[in-house]
Amino acid sequence: MLKVVVSVFVASLLIGCAGNSTAPQKKSFRSVALKDVILVQKGKDREYCARCGMKLAKYYKTSHTAEIGDKKYQYCSFHCLEDHLGEGVTLKNPQVVDVSSLKFIDVTKAYYVVGSSQPATMSRISKYAFAKKEDAVAFQKRYGGKIMDFYEARKVVQEDFKHYR
């Protein structure tokens, strides 16, 4: 019995130590430093997705924005933008982060690379946007995926929602 107790104690110590590694964590492709994040929302929750509450800096390269009336919303992903649209609201001035410049651009002028090997946000299928087609092509050559406009990419998001609703 004592051997079992000691074994459980030693195992719990080893498991606990494994989670406290001082090895540097690999930064996600989606993340940027808070100093490089453009936040459009106001108030105490401005650093968090308006739909799911995830930290925007952590998922900035998949970030979208839109407006209802005079209120601006910021989303961690195309998925969360579509979730808001799915409520039947009319969002004005939808924008997406250009992965190359980290600035917001009009979604209808963006080149989305859908289904690359880079991680997705709130979905199984990644969606990254670019202002310049040549940047999208370079990204696609490196990470795969298909280049689409906003409307084609939105159909992919809507199809994904069918599996969850």
C-alpha positions in Angstrom: 0.0 0.0 0.0 2.8 2.4 0.9 4.4 1.7 -2.5 1.2 2.7 -4.3 1.0 5.9 -2.3 4.6 6.8 -3.0 4.2 5.9 -6.7 1.1 8.2 -7.0 3.0 11.0 -5.1 6.0 10.7 -7.4 3.8 10.6 -10.5 1.9 13.7 -9.5 5.2 15.5 -8.9 6.4 14.6 -12.3 3.2 15.6 -14.0 3.1 18.9 -12.1 6.7 19.6 -13.1 6.1 18.9 -16.7 3.6 21.8 -16.9 6.0 24.2 -15.4 8.8 24.0 -18.0 10.9 27.1 -18.4 11.5 26.2 -22.0 10.3 29.0 -24.3 6.9 28.5 -25.8 6.6 28.6 -29.6 4.5 31.7 -30.6 1.5 31.0 -32.7 1.6 32.4 -36.3 -1.7 34.1 -35.5 -0.3 36.1 -32.5 1.3 39.6 -32.5 2.6 41.7 -29.7 -0.1 43.9 -28.1 1.8 47.0 -29.2 1.2 46.0 -32.8 -2.5 45.3 -32.4 -5.0 47.8 -33.7 -8.0 47.8 -31.4 -11.3 49.4 -32.6 -13.6 48.6 -29.6 -14.0 50.9 -26.6 -14.3 50.0 -23.0 -12.8 47.6 -20.5 -13.2 44.5 -22.8 -11.7 46.2 -25.9 -8.8 43.6 -26.1 -11.3 40.7 -26.4 -13.4 39.2 -29.2 -16.9 40.7 -29.1 -18.4 37.2 -29.7 -16.3 34.6 -27.9 -14.1 36.7 -25.5 -10.8 35.4 -26.8 -7.8 37.7 -26.5 -7.4 39.6 -29.8 -3.6 39.9 -29.8 -3.4 36.1 -29.6 -5.5 35.7 -32.8 -4.8 39.1 -34.4 -3.8 37.8 -37.9 -7.3 36.4 -38.3 -9.1 39.4 -36.7 -12.1 41.1 -38.4 -14.0 44.3 -37.5 -17.5 45.6 -38.3 -19.9 48.3 -37.2 -23.6 48.4 -36.1 -24.7 52.0 -35.9 -21.9 53.9 -34.3 -20.6 50.9 -32.3 -17.5 49.1 -33.5 -17.0 45.3 -33.0 -13.8 43.4 -33.2 -13.7 39.6 -33.7 -10.9 37.1 -33.4 -11.9 35.3 -36.6 -14.1 35.1 -39.6 -16.1 32.5 -37.7 -17.0 35.0 -35.0 -17.9 37.7 -37.6 -20.2 35.2 -39.3 -21.7 34.3 -36.0 -22.8 37.9 -35.5 -24.0 38.1 -39.1 -25.9 34.9 -38.6 -28.2 36.7 -36.1 -29.6 38.6 -39.0 -27.8 41.9 -38.2 -26.5 44.2 -40.8 -22.9 44.9 -40.2 -21.3 48.0 -41.9 -17.7 48.4 -43.1 -16.5 44.9 -42.4 -12.7 44.7 -42.4 -10.0 42.1 -41.9 -6.3 42.2 -40.9 -3.9 42.1 -43.8 -1.4 39.5 -42.6 1.5 41.4 -44.3 0.9 44.9 -42.9 -1.1 44.1 -39.8 -3.5 46.8 -40.8 -7.3 46.5 -41.5 -8.5 46.3 -45.0 -11.9 46.1 -46.6 -13.0 42.4 -46.7 -14.3 42.7 -50.2 -10.8 43.7 -51.5 -8.9 41.0 -49.5 -7.4 37.8 -51.0 -8.2 35.1 -48.5 -6.0 32.0 -48.3 -8.4 29.3 -47.0 -7.2 25.9 -45.7 -3.5 26.5 -45.3 -1.3 24.5 -42.9 -1.2 27.5 -40.5 -3.6 27.2 -37.5 -7.3 28.1 -37.8 -9.1 30.3 -35.3 -12.5 29.1 -34.1 -12.7 26.6 -37.0 -11.1 23.6 -38.5 -10.2 25.5 -41.6 -7.8 28.4 -41.6 -8.5 31.7 -43.2 -5.8 34.4 -43.6 -6.3 37.6 -45.6 -4.0 39.7 -47.7 -4.3 43.1 -49.4 -2.0 42.1 -52.2 -2.5 39.1 -54.4 1.3 38.5 -54.6 1.4 38.2 -50.8 -1.5 35.7 -50.8 0.3 33.7 -53.6 3.6 33.6 -51.6 1.8 32.5 -48.5 -0.1 29.8 -50.4 3.1 28.5 -52.0 4.6 28.2 -48.5 1.6 26.9 -46.5 -0.9 25.6 -49.1 -4.6 26.5 -49.2 -6.8 28.1 -51.9 -7.0 31.8 -52.7 -10.6 33.1 -52.5 -12.4 36.4 -52.3 -14.5 37.3 -49.3 -17.7 35.8 -50.7 -16.1 32.4 -51.5 -14.4 32.3 -48.1 -17.7 33.2 -46.4 -19.4 30.2 -48.0 -16.7 28.0 -46.4 -17.4 29.6 -43.0 -21.2 29.1 -43.5 -20.7 25.5 -44.5 -18.6 25.0 -41.4 -21.5 26.4 -39.2 -23.8 23.7 -40.6 -21.8 21.2 -38.6 -22.2 23.1 -35.3 -25.7 24.5 -35.4 
